[in-house]
């Protein structure tokens, strides 16, 4: 769980029944537990690039809301390994989005970035691609939301753009 996931979890933990922390990095899972040790958090080691695992977890837990904050976010790494960036930031996110729609999850919120505005990096392009995918996909029972953020003020998050694609009837 990254900075955003940790901050979000701390803010909502008292208002939810359960939080599913899905992360391919077992070290992140361990650090997350040290930082927030709460029985409401279910930690699952898995990779959003693995469609079958994503489908199984979403089908099993049937969350009301999915907060999709997964990303290969270090711009220098994305530039050095563009195929890995695509696999995570595009293919993996599309796996989660499609599974959410197929399983009639009420709401999915995709966390994008200010770097998707007129992107000049592979990272920014990957995030913009997923925003465009969300706009184009049929989602009859799932509300798809995108929010763009940027880091500032010593790692506090500011959301400055909020796009909603409502359920199609």
Secondary structure, 3 states (H helix, E strand, C coil): CCHHHHHHHHHHHHHCCCEEEEECCHHHHHHHHHHCCCCCEEEEECCCCCHHHHHHHHHHHCCCEEEECCCCCCHHHHHHCHHHHHHHHHHHHHHHHHHHHHCCCCEEEEECCHHHCCCCCHHHHHHHHHHHHHHHCCCCCCEEEEEEEEEECCCEEEEEEEEEECCCC
